[in-house]
Amino acid sequence: MPEPPKSVYVIFNPVSGQGDPEERKKLISEALAVGGYACQFIATTPEAGAKALAEQALKDGADLLAVSGGDGTVMEAMSALVGTDVPIAVLPAGTGNLLSINLGIPITVPDAVQVVLAGKPYALDLARTAEGRYFAIMGGMGMDAQMIADTDREAKDKFGKWAYFRAALKNLARRRAYIDVYLDDNPPLRRRAKTVLLANMGKITGGLSVLPDASPNDGLLDVGIVKARTLGHWAHLMGSALLGRAHRDAALEVHQARKVTLRPRREQPVQFDGEDGGRTGALTVEIVPRAVSVLLPADAPALNPGMEAAPVVISEGVARFWLLVPGLVLLAAVLFAIRPRRSK
């Protein structure tokens, strides 16, 4: 008798992204079948998230997990695998897909499935809050978190990546907050910041490299303190990011640490891998070295130290947006300057 086909568990988030979930499921099944695998889809629900499903898959004896969803779904599943030898494969299906962009995982289903079939394991650092929440890409306090809070599911479905940009423009005028930044055991840095980024990886929405020295397995967090005060500062910072030089811009102060604590004078919004984390008066994050194993293409830059990263391919609409950012910022500055003043 012929051997039964090998099987892979696929944690599937049906509400991720903007496409038809049934079509996505079909594409995954067909691509895996070509490689001799059968699928066991386990769909997330409001009652059972990706972490719970991953934990159950481990109990059922899974020796490989694939996740079809956005960064939040992938991170939930990853948090269940910390301390295990079970690798995870990412089938990007979200709005931003920043994990895939940073690690060099293909965005299209057929190419991503090839990583499931022939990818190489990579020991990935994760960041962990004092409350035990993990994130893989970037956390933040301040404007970036408010932008995430202002971008709901409806906006993502309607505008895609543009939903984040609309929220970013809305929050450009947000006041800087007083935040004490503790790096390891050093005295605090007392700063006024628009946002403080805690990065395990350096690329953000649109493929912009904000913290290009951030490495996903160096055992360190890259801390970016954004101090931009004026709309002109924002325009210059965005231009620097387009050139891959944001970490050298005067509006961005960069440090590295294994453990970081942020203490704002007043409660501030926080986000983790693009997921709203609410508001807090204190945030402590530490790096967990080599926490999980993720499958990557053999030619991924992370697996080939010293290899120049391939350019990120972004949509024409996103590219046009970033080219328009300086002009939009200057227009906003003019509108701000001529807005009607309230009488006292």
ChimeraX attribute file (.defattr): number of C-alpha atoms within 10 A of each C-alpha:
attribute: neighborCount
match mode: 1-to-1
recipient: residues
	/A:1	3
	/A:2	4
	/A:3	5
	/A:4	9
	/A:5	12
	/A:6	12
	/A:7	16
	/A:8	19
	/A:9	20
	/A:10	27
	/A:11	27
	/A:12	28
	/A:13	23
	/A:14	19
	/A:15	18
	/A:16	22
	/A:17	20
	/A:18	15
	/A:19	13
	/A:20	11
	/A:21	17
	/A:22	10
	/A:23	10
	/A:24	15
	/A:25	17
	/A:26	11
	/A:27	16
	/A:28	21
	/A:29	19
	/A:30	16
	/A:31	19
	/A:32	21
	/A:33	15
	/A:34	11
	/A:35	15
	/A:36	13
	/A:37	17
	/A:38	19
	/A:39	18
	/A:40	14
	/A:41	18
	/A:42	17
	/A:43	17
	/A:44	19
	/A:45	13
	/A:46	5
	/A:47	6
	/A:48	11
	/A:49	17
	/A:50	26
	/A:51	20
	/A:52	16
	/A:53	22
	/A:54	25
	/A:55	16
	/A:56	13
	/A:57	19
	/A:58	18
	/A:59	9
	/A:60	9
	/A:61	9
	/A:62	16
	/A:63	14
	/A:64	19
	/A:65	22
	/A:66	25
	/A:67	28
	/A:68	27
	/A:69	26
	/A:70	26
	/A:71	28
	/A:72	20
	/A:73	23
	/A:74	30
	/A:75	24
	/A:76	20
	/A:77	23
	/A:78	28
	/A:79	23
	/A:80	20
	/A:81	21
	/A:82	16
	/A:83	11
	/A:84	11
	/A:85	12
	/A:86	18
	/A:87	21
	/A:88	24
	/A:89	27
	/A:90	29
	/A:91	30
	/A:92	28
	/A:93	27
	/A:94	24
	/A:95	21
	/A:96	22
	/A:97	26
	/A:98	26
	/A:99	23
	/A:100	18
	/A:101	22
	/A:102	23
	/A:103	24
	/A:104	21
	/A:105	25
	/A:106	20
	/A:107	18
	/A:108	12
	/A:109	18
	/A:110	16
	/A:111	14
	/A:112	23
	/A:113	26
	/A:114	19
	/A:115	20
	/A:116	24
	/A:117	18
	/A:118	13
	/A:119	19
	/A:120	18
	/A:121	19
	/A:122	20
	/A:123	17
	/A:124	22
	/A:125	25
	/A:126	28
	/A:127	28
	/A:128	20
	/A:129	18
	/A:130	12
	/A:131	9
	/A:132	10
	/A:133	14
	/A:134	24
	/A:135	28
	/A:136	26
	/A:137	26
	/A:138	24
	/A:139	27
	/A:140	26
	/A:141	30
	/A:142	26
	/A:143	28
	/A:144	25
	/A:145	28
	/A:146	25
	/A:147	25
	/A:148	22
	/A:149	19
	/A:150	18
	/A:151	22
	/A:152	14
	/A:153	13
	/A:154	10
	/A:155	16
	/A:156	19
	/A:157	16
	/A:158	11
	/A:159	14
	/A:160	17
	/A:161	20
	/A:162	19
	/A:163	21
	/A:164	25
	/A:165	20
	/A:166	15
	/A:167	20
	/A:168	20
	/A:169	15
	/A:170	13
	/A:171	17
	/A:172	19
	/A:173	16
	/A:174	15
	/A:175	14
	/A:176	17
	/A:177	21
	/A:178	16
	/A:179	28
	/A:180	19
	/A:181	22
	/A:182	18
	/A:183	19
	/A:184	14
	/A:185	11
	/A:186	9
	/A:187	10
	/A:188	15
	/A:189	12
	/A:190	13
	/A:191	17
	/A:192	19
	/A:193	25
	/A:194	24
	/A:195	27
	/A:196	28
	/A:197	26
	/A:198	30
	/A:199	30
	/A:200	29
	/A:201	26
	/A:202	23
	/A:203	24
	/A:204	20
	/A:205	18
	/A:206	24
	/A:207	21
	/A:208	19
	/A:209	23
	/A:210	26
	/A:211	26
	/A:212	16
	/A:213	15
	/A:214	21
	/A:215	20
	/A:216	25
	/A:217	20
	/A:218	14
	/A:219	19
	/A:220	24
	/A:221	30
	/A:222	23
	/A:223	25
	/A:224	24
	/A:225	23
	/A:226	24
	/A:227	20
	/A:228	22
	/A:229	17
	/A:230	13
	/A:231	20
	/A:232	14
	/A:233	17
	/A:234	20
	/A:235	19
	/A:236	19
	/A:237	24
	/A:238	22
	/A:239	18
	/A:240	18
	/A:241	22
	/A:242	17
	/A:243	12
	/A:244	16
	/A:245	16
	/A:246	24
	/A:247	20
	/A:248	15
	/A:249	18
	/A:250	13
	/A:251	21
	/A:252	20
	/A:253	16
	/A:254	18
	/A:255	13
	/A:256	18
	/A:257	19
	/A:258	18
	/A:259	20
	/A:260	21
	/A:261	20
	/A:262	22
	/A:263	20
	/A:264	22
	/A:265	12
	/A:266	12
	/A:267	16
	/A:268	23
	/A:269	21
	/A:270	29
	/A:271	24
	/A:272	27
	/A:273	26
	/A:274	27
	/A:275	17
	/A:276	20
	/A:277	19
	/A:278	13
	/A:279	17
	/A:280	15
	/A:281	14
	/A:282	18
	/A:283	19
	/A:284	15
	/A:285	23
	/A:286	21
	/A:287	25
	/A:288	20
	/A:289	17
	/A:290	17
	/A:291	21
	/A:292	23
	/A:293	22
	/A:294	22
	/A:295	23
	/A:296	27
	/A:297	23
	/A:298	15
	/A:299	15
	/A:300	20
	/A:301	17
	/A:302	22
	/A:303	17
	/A:304	11
	/A:305	9
	/A:306	8
	/A:307	11
	/A:308	10
	/A:309	15
	/A:310	10
	/A:311	9
	/A:312	14
	/A:313	11
	/A:314	13
	/A:315	11
	/A:316	8
	/A:317	11
	/A:318	16
	/A:319	13
	/A:320	11
	/A:321	15
	/A:322	18
	/A:323	13
	/A:324	12
	/A:325	18
	/A:326	20
	/A:327	12
	/A:328	16
	/A:329	21
	/A:330	15
	/A:331	13
	/A:332	15
	/A:333	16
	/A:334	12
	/A:335	11
	/A:336	12
	/A:337	10
	/A:338	8
	/A:339	9
	/A:340	8
	/A:341	7
	/A:342	5
	/A:343	4
	/A:344	3
